[in-house]
Amino acid sequence: MWWLAHGEHEVGPDLEWLTPRERAVLDGLKYTKRRVEFLTRRWTAKRAVAMVLGRGLAPAAMASVEIRHHLSGAPWVAVDGQAAAIDVSISDRAGWAVCLVGPPGANGALGIDLELVEPRSDAFVGDFFTAGECTAVRHLAAGEARDEAANLIWSAKEAALKVLKVGLRADTRDVEVEVGRLRRDDGWSALSVTHRDGSAFPGWWRRDGVFLLTLAGRRLSPPPVLLDGGGQLADAMPVHSWLTQPLVPSPDATEG
Ligand SMILES: CC(C)(COP(=O)(O)OP(=O)(O)OC[C@H]1O[C@@H](n2cnc3c(N)ncnc32)[C@H](O)[C@@H]1OP(=O)(O)O)[C@@H](O)C(=O)NCCC(=O)NCCS
């Protein structure tokens, strides 16, 4: 497995790397937040897949890769217009996107999720976490460690629910998260998510600066390898650039 992160500031104004279908989706997005998130997710995912497939990063190579969706919203990859046997999972948060790519031909569903370490209310924990998860969070004093624990559990739930391709249609208490604290030299620590039905989703988590990254799959695999050329989450600042211009200016709007 491989992973890559990019910040929205790394996506240039030239959009030749998008396919016509992706361009049409982009043109239909009227809110800057949606547009920036879509572009950052596509930039990151298409670069990651193109690199893993050895296609290079020229705009034409990136445009040969398309991330499409099942009805569930789960992504699948088309290469040169044909479904490709390569699994991806994508997430974005606060101006940054991440993509996890599985080995070509492996056919194993994946989930990745990016979150910030930020306050989560006790009501949030009570509503969305299992009894065991609530206890694990509530025994920590309010502050940084508690915020990290709550966001980590939330993120791992989202990663596992992406593996199941249901996302937040599911009850988040259907899955229970256990996080390991032993940190490897490469920054990854183990986690495990167990579904109410007994199925298990092993994975990994890491903290880079104010970001938390979790991933899960159906099988235990070594942590993913970071692809070259991405942005550094460890130094990344959360960005909410859309706040200054929430609506995408209409193409025929003229400067007054
Ligand atoms: C999966 C889900 C939890 C991710 O939400 P999020 O935290 O806001 O977004 P993230 O940035 O972490 O992830 C977004 C990516 O998740 C992936 N995704 C969406 N639905 C997915 C699903 N059912 N299974 C797996 N992955 C999914 C997509 O790749 C998406 O990016 P893309 O649309 O650019 O390809 C959420 O989209 C969801 O619950 N979807 C199912 C329910 C639904 O469709 N609701 C309608 C919108 S409210």
The ligand as a Tripos MOL2 file, in Angstrom:
@<TRIPOS>MOLECULE
LIG
   48    50     1     0     0
SMALL
NO_CHARGES

@<TRIPOS>ATOM
      1 C1        -17.9130    8.2560    3.5000 C.3       1 LIG1
      2 C2        -18.1940    9.5350    4.2990 C.3       1 LIG1
      3 C3        -18.2790    9.1990    5.7790 C.3       1 LIG1
      4 C4        -17.0050   10.5100    4.0650 C.3       1 LIG1
      5 O1        -17.3720   11.7650    4.5440 O.3       1 LIG1
      6 P1        -16.3950   12.9520    4.9160 P.3       1 LIG1
      7 O2        -15.7170   12.6770    6.2110 O.co2     1 LIG1
      8 O3        -17.1770   14.1870    4.8400 O.co2     1 LIG1
      9 O4        -15.3790   13.0150    3.7530 O.3       1 LIG1
     10 P2        -13.8910   12.5120    3.5130 P.3       1 LIG1
     11 O5        -13.1610   13.6790    2.9710 O.co2     1 LIG1
     12 O6        -13.2650   11.8060    4.6700 O.co2     1 LIG1
     13 O7        -14.0890   11.4140    2.3750 O.3       1 LIG1
     14 C5        -14.6250   11.7710    1.1300 C.3       1 LIG1
     15 C6        -14.4040   10.5990    0.2300 C.3       1 LIG1
     16 O8        -15.0090    9.4490    0.8130 O.3       1 LIG1
     17 C7        -15.2480    8.5270   -0.2320 C.3       1 LIG1
     18 N1        -16.5590    7.9420   -0.0120 N.ar      1 LIG1
     19 C8        -17.7600    8.5260   -0.1180 C.ar      1 LIG1
     20 N2        -18.7260    7.6320    0.1430 N.ar      1 LIG1
     21 C9        -18.1090    6.4660    0.4210 C.ar      1 LIG1
     22 C10       -18.5700    5.1810    0.7620 C.ar      1 LIG1
     23 N3        -19.8780    4.8950    0.8600 N.pl3     1 LIG1
     24 N4        -17.6710    4.2120    0.9730 N.ar      1 LIG1
     25 C11       -16.3390    4.4580    0.8570 C.ar      1 LIG1
     26 N5        -15.8270    5.6660    0.5450 N.ar      1 LIG1
     27 C12       -16.7220    6.6580    0.3270 C.ar      1 LIG1
     28 C13       -15.1600    9.2840   -1.5620 C.3       1 LIG1
     29 O9        -13.9720    8.8800   -2.2260 O.3       1 LIG1
     30 C14       -15.0660   10.7180   -1.1220 C.3       1 LIG1
     31 O10       -14.2680   11.5220   -1.9630 O.3       1 LIG1
     32 P3        -14.6810   11.7780   -3.4880 P.3       1 LIG1
     33 O11       -16.1690   11.9830   -3.5050 O.co2     1 LIG1
     34 O12       -13.9190   12.9840   -3.8860 O.co2     1 LIG1
     35 O13       -14.2540   10.5460   -4.2500 O.co2     1 LIG1
     36 C15       -19.4990   10.2030    3.8460 C.3       1 LIG1
     37 O14       -19.3450   10.7060    2.5280 O.3       1 LIG1
     38 C16       -20.6830    9.2630    3.8550 C.2       1 LIG1
     39 O15       -21.1420    8.8750    4.9140 O.2       1 LIG1
     40 N6        -21.1850    8.8850    2.7000 N.am      1 LIG1
     41 C17       -22.3040    7.9420    2.6180 C.3       1 LIG1
     42 C18       -23.6310    8.6120    2.9370 C.3       1 LIG1
     43 C19       -23.9660    9.6620    1.9210 C.2       1 LIG1
     44 O16       -23.7400    9.5240    0.7600 O.2       1 LIG1
     45 N7        -24.5070   10.7480    2.3770 N.am      1 LIG1
     46 C20       -24.8220   11.8270    1.4910 C.3       1 LIG1
     47 C21       -24.0020   13.0060    1.7960 C.3       1 LIG1
     48 S1        -24.5260   13.6960    3.3410 S.3       1 LIG1
@<TRIPOS>BOND
     1     1     2 1
     2     2     3 1
     3     2     4 1
     4     2    36 1
     5     4     5 1
     6     5     6 1
     7     6     7 2
     8     6     8 1
     9     6     9 1
    10     9    10 1
    11    10    11 2
    12    10    12 1
    13    10    13 1
    14    13    14 1
    15    14    15 1
    16    15    16 1
    17    15    30 1
    18    16    17 1
    19    17    18 1
    20    17    28 1
    21    18    19 ar
    22    18    27 ar
    23    19    20 ar
    24    20    21 ar
    25    21    22 ar
    26    21    27 ar
    27    22    23 1
    28    22    24 ar
    29    24    25 ar
    30    25    26 ar
    31    26    27 ar
    32    28    29 1
    33    28    30 1
    34    30    31 1
    35    31    32 1
    36    32    33 2
    37    32    34 1
    38    32    35 1
    39    36    37 1
    40    36    38 1
    41    38    39 2
    42    38    40 1
    43    40    41 1
    44    41    42 1
    45    42    43 1
    46    43    44 2
    47    43    45 1
    48    45    46 1
    49    46    47 1
    50    47    48 1
@<TRIPOS>SUBSTRUCTURE
     1 LIG1         1 GROUP 0 **** ****
